[in-house]
Amino acid sequence: MSTETLIVETETVIATPEPPIIELKDVEVTFNSRTGSLFKPNKVYAVRGVDMRIERGQTLGIVGESGCGKSTTANVMCGLQMPTKGQVFFNGEEVTKRGADARRRIGRVVSVVFQDPATALNPRMHVADQLADPLRVHKIGDEASRAKRVRELISFVGLPSSALDAL
């Protein structure tokens, strides 16, 4: 049995008195496998005992071996996966069993870039439209302020503004 490693890297920020954007406390995710019997399937422990805090302005990267729980952890953080055990907090409010309203509030603040780059971006949309799309979905700003923010974002990552017109 090989040991798997989950490494979480975060950018250091100065602590604030505000609650963290996302906090996980003793989160576990267990799946039933196809092996075992009908009434007693074997369990697969995808994530065990994850504790983490993501403060305002902090960037989080999760890296590790295949199958170590990276995507499952990210899915729990964003509300795409319910934990089997533990608690999830958003801005200090427990959202472990969140409804549609809580998912919308979290979606305005948290985004995930999944492992497969082929499915992360739409090859039929210009880069500018893909960057502006979440702002439109969450009704943030008007078109002029969205366009300004998209230009800021592309500059922030060191790409020329001409990259916005690429497909």
N, C-alpha and C positions, 0 to 999 in steps of 0.2 A: 504494500500500500504506500503510494507516494504522498509526501506532504505537499500541500499547496500553499502558496503564499499570496496574501492580499496586502498590497502596499498602498497606503493612502498618503498622497503628498498634498500639502496645502501651502499657500503663500502666507507668510507671517503678517499679521495685522495687529494693530494696537487694540487691546481689549476695550470694549465700551460697556457702559452700564445697561445697554439695551440687550434684550434676549437675542440669542443667535437666530439667524434666518431659518436654519434647519438643525434639528438635534435628534439624534437617534440614541435611545437608551436600551441596552441589552436586547437588541433586535436579533431575532432568529427567523429563518425561513426554512421550512421543511416541506418536501414534496413526497408524495407517495410514488413509489416506483412501480413498474409493471411486473416486477418479480415478487415472489412471496405468494400468499394465498389471497383469495378474493376478500376474505374478511380480515386478514392480517397482512396487508402489503408491506414490503420493506420500505424503509424511509431513507430519503436522501437529504442530508443536511447541507443545504446550499450556503447558508450564512449562519454563524453562531456567535452570539455575544458581542455584536457590534455596538460600540459607543463612539459617537463623534459629534462634534459641533462645528457648524459652518457660520462664521461671523459675517456681518455686513462687509462688503468689499473684498471678501476672501475668494480665492479661486481654488477649486478642488480638482485634483486629478487622481483617478483610481487606476492603478496598474497592477498586473499580476499574471500568473500563469492561467492558461485556459482552464475554465471550470472552477476557479477559486472563489467566485461570488461577486465579481466586479459588477456585472450587469444587474444581478439581483439586488445588490446594495443600492445601485443608482435608481433602479425601478422603485424600491421602497421609499427612497428619499423623495421622489417625484410623484408618488401616489399611483404609480402604474402597477404596483404589487403590494398586497397587504402582508404585513409580517405575521408569522405564526405566533410569535411571542415578542414582547417588548413594546416600546412606545416611540411614537414619532411626534415631534413638535415642530410647528411652523410659527415663527415670531412669538414663541412662548406659549402658544395654544396647542393643546393636544389634538392631533388630527389623525391618530392611528386608524380610526374607522371613519374616514372622511367621506363626505357627500360631494355632490357635483359643485356646490358653491365653494367649498374648501379647495377642491381640485383646480377650479378657475383661479382662485387667489394665489395658489402656489405656482400655477403655470405662468402667471404674470412676472414672477421673480426668478424661478428656477428653470433652467433648460439643460438638456442632456444631448451630448453628441455621442451617438452610439458607435460601437466598434466597427461596423461595416460601412466604410465611406461610400460605397456604391449605393446604399439606400439612404444615406444621410442627406444628400442633396438631390434636387430634382434637375435632371439634365436638360429639361425643356424650359426652365426659368432662368432669367438673368440673375446674376449674383445680387444685384441691387434689390430685386423683387424678393429673393429668398431672405435677405436680411431684414427687409421691411415687413415681411409677412406676419411675424409674431406681433409686431406693433399694431398692425391692422386688426388682427384677430382679437387682441386685448383692448382695442380702441384707445391706444395710447397716442396722444397728440393728433395733429392734423397732417395732411400729406406733406406740407412744407417742412414741419419739424421732424417728420419721419425721414425725409430725404436728407436733412441735415445730420441726423443721428447715424444714418447709414454711411455717410461720408466720413463721419468721426470714427466709426467702427473700422472701416477699411483702412483708414490712416493709422489707427491704433495698432493694427497687426502688421504694419509696415508694407502694405500693398499699395500700388499706385491707384489713383481714382479710376483709371481706365479698366481696372479689373471688375468694376461694377457692371460693365456692359458685357462681360463674358457670359457664355452659357455654361 
